Amino acid sequence: MNMTHLHLISNHIPVLGVAFGLGLLAFALWRNSDELKKAALGVFLLTALLGIPAYLSGEPAEDTAKLLPGISKPLMEQHEDAAAVAFTGICVLGTASLASLIWLRRRAGIPGWFGPLMLAAGLVVSGLMVWTANLGGQIRHSEIRTDGSAPNSNAEHHE
């Protein structure tokens, strides 16, 4: 296994992990369960930690992928820029989750405003992750590109 393999395997974890954490947190808010809220914070923290290999393996994966035919270098750069923003977001979410879990060990309950705030932060980070993943997919999968560069696009189809 090389760094490209690691990137392709690990890049799904932040996208799915944040989405799972969001679902768990929404359920926790609906049920008004502090224990489930803490579990959701744990998911956000774990997802942030597991997102580190995905982010750090991106540059070596780029070095390999840019040598392949049919690769869109502009999309690769867009993906890299989006990944930096998304990684910053997930690091902030993970750090806030860790700080909250530490703080909650010394306190009895979770303030009412805290869950919705973390839900909103999670939604933003989830959007950043999906945006980044979509750009990453377009690098190699021209069939999902929206710029008309996909094979057999309407511009190329003759009847």
Sequence and secondary structure as in RCSB ss.txt:
>XXXX:A:sequence
MNMTHLHLISNHIPVLGVAFGLGLLAFALWRNSDELKKAALGVFLLTALLGIPAYLSGEPAEDTAKLLPGISKPL
MEQHEDAAAVAFTGICVLGTASLASLIWLRRRAGIPGWFGPLMLAAGLVVSGLMVWTANLGGQIRHSEIRTDGSA
PNSNAEHHE
>XXXX:A:secstr
  HHHHHHHHTHHHHHHHHHHHHHHHHHHHHT HHHHHHHHHHHHHHHHHHHHHHHTHHHHHHHHTTSTT  HHH
HHHHHHHHHHHHHHHHHHHHHHHHHHHHHHSSSS  TTHHHHHHHHHHHHHHHHHHHHHHHHHHH GGG SSS S
TT TTT   
